Amino acid sequence: MGKKRAKSKVKLLPILKLHYLVFFKDLSTHKKCIKDLFRYSVQTLKS
């Protein structure tokens, strides 16, 4: 069980690094994504 958890964490690390790189590289795009996500969640909640 413990080994499987460790492997999933290792898989997550590069994904997190990628997110940080994108975040610092292009904040405006990141903000746009958050806005789109927010708009989408609001639409799904209303329907």
Residue pairs with C-beta under 8 A, 6 or more apart in sequence:
22 29
22 30
23 30
